[in-house]
Structure formats: structure tokens, C-alpha cells
Amino acid sequence: MCMSMEAVKEMNETMEQIQEWKRIKEEAEANITALNMKAIKFLTENEDECKTTNKKGKEILQYIGNICKATLSEMERETVDKAEVKKLLSAKDYQKVSKVSVYPVLRVS
């Protein structure tokens, strides 16, 4: 397979741009995390003023601002031990409840 120097140069530039945008994304995510913590602190420090009830009747903390609102509520997440489920089910039954996704992954490092 023979690649032109132009194609090689373009690919190298593309990978450099990917790395730069990843750095910008990491910086943005760090800033967002810090701002999220600031919003959580505000809601918890002003709990009495921000306490309300959501549509499901659960107690939440909410602040309605000029252009958006911030809501702090508890969320549940259930995890299942895959190895234990495999022990309990036959291979055939496990395939009935198991879903596998296949998708392309590009890694530039």
C-alpha cells in the first residue's frame, strides 16, 4: 500500500487536531465539574428556600433562574453481577436476557 506524502501529512494533522480538541474537551469538562459543584453547594446551602416536590411526589431541591433551572434529586441505579447471573441461568437463558452491542472505536493516542 503506497500513500502519498500529502495523505500522510493530512492524517498527521488530523490526529494532532484530535489530540488538541480532546485537551480542550478535558479542560471544559473540568470547568463544568467545578461549576456543577458550585451549583450543588448553592442548592444544599439554601435547602429551605429550594426545597420542592417533583411530579412523582419526591422531594427535590430546585432553583429557577433567568434562563434555566437547576434541580438536585436522588437517583437510583441498579447493577447486576454478570458472573452471578451466569451461574443462575443456563447459557441459553442467559442469551435471552443478554444484549451485546458492536460498534467501531477510533483511538488516537
C-alpha positions as CSV (number, residue, x, y, z in Angstrom):
1,M,0.0,0.0,0.0
2,C,1.5,3.3,-1.1
3,M,0.4,6.5,0.5
4,S,1.2,9.9,-0.9
5,M,3.1,12.4,1.2
6,E,0.1,14.7,1.1
7,A,-2.2,11.9,2.5
8,V,0.4,11.2,5.3
9,K,0.7,14.8,6.2
10,E,-3.1,15.3,6.2
11,M,-3.5,12.2,8.5
12,N,-0.9,13.5,10.9
13,E,-2.6,16.9,11.0
14,T,-5.9,15.3,11.6
15,M,-4.5,13.3,14.6
16,E,-2.9,16.4,16.0
17,Q,-6.2,18.2,15.8
18,I,-8.0,15.3,17.5
19,Q,-5.5,15.5,20.4
20,E,-5.9,19.3,20.7
21,W,-9.7,19.0,20.8
22,K,-9.5,16.2,23.4
23,R,-7.4,18.5,25.5
24,I,-9.9,21.3,25.1
25,K,-12.8,18.9,26.0
26,E,-11.0,17.7,29.2
27,E,-10.5,21.3,30.2
28,A,-14.1,22.1,29.5
29,E,-15.3,19.1,31.5
30,A,-13.1,20.1,34.5
31,N,-14.7,23.6,34.4
32,I,-18.2,22.1,34.1
33,T,-17.5,19.8,37.1
34,A,-16.4,22.7,39.2
35,L,-19.5,24.7,38.2
36,N,-21.7,21.7,39.0
37,M,-20.2,21.5,42.4
38,K,-20.8,25.2,42.9
39,A,-24.5,24.8,42.0
40,I,-24.9,21.8,44.3
41,K,-23.3,23.8,47.1
42,F,-25.8,26.6,46.5
43,L,-28.8,24.3,46.5
44,T,-27.7,22.5,49.7
45,E,-26.8,25.7,51.5
46,N,-30.2,27.1,50.6
47,E,-32.1,23.9,51.2
48,D,-35.1,25.5,52.9
49,E,-35.7,28.0,50.1
50,C,-35.1,25.5,47.3
51,K,-37.0,22.5,48.7
52,T,-39.9,21.4,46.5
53,T,-41.7,18.3,45.2
54,N,-41.4,16.9,41.7
55,K,-44.1,15.4,39.6
56,K,-43.6,12.0,41.1
57,G,-44.1,13.4,44.6
58,K,-40.4,13.1,45.6
59,E,-38.7,15.8,47.5
60,I,-36.1,17.7,45.4
61,L,-34.0,20.9,45.6
62,Q,-34.7,23.3,42.8
63,Y,-33.7,26.8,41.7
64,I,-35.3,28.5,38.8
65,G,-33.0,31.1,37.2
66,N,-33.4,33.6,34.4
67,I,-32.6,31.2,31.6
68,C,-32.6,27.8,33.1
69,K,-33.2,25.8,36.2
70,A,-31.1,23.6,38.5
71,T,-32.6,20.6,40.1
72,L,-30.9,18.3,42.6
73,S,-32.5,15.0,43.4
74,E,-31.6,11.4,44.4
75,M,-31.4,8.9,41.6
76,E,-31.2,5.1,41.9
77,R,-29.1,2.8,39.8
78,E,-29.2,-0.9,39.9
79,T,-26.3,-3.1,38.9
80,V,-26.2,-6.8,38.3
81,D,-23.3,-9.1,38.9
82,K,-22.9,-10.7,35.4
83,A,-20.9,-13.7,36.8
84,E,-23.6,-14.5,39.4
85,V,-26.4,-14.2,36.8
86,K,-24.5,-16.7,34.5
87,K,-24.3,-19.1,37.5
88,L,-28.1,-18.9,38.0
89,L,-29.1,-19.2,34.3
90,S,-28.3,-21.7,31.6
91,A,-26.3,-20.4,28.7
92,K,-29.4,-20.4,26.6
93,D,-31.4,-18.5,29.1
94,Y,-28.5,-16.0,29.6
95,Q,-28.5,-15.3,25.8
96,K,-32.2,-14.4,26.0
97,V,-31.6,-11.6,28.5
98,S,-28.1,-10.5,27.3
99,K,-27.7,-7.8,24.8
100,V,-24.3,-7.1,23.1
101,S,-23.6,-4.0,21.0
102,V,-20.9,-3.9,18.5
103,Y,-19.6,-0.5,17.2
104,P,-16.4,1.0,15.7
105,V,-14.0,2.6,18.1
106,L,-11.2,5.0,17.0
107,R,-8.4,5.6,19.5
108,V,-5.8,8.3,18.8
109,S,-3.0,8.4,21.4
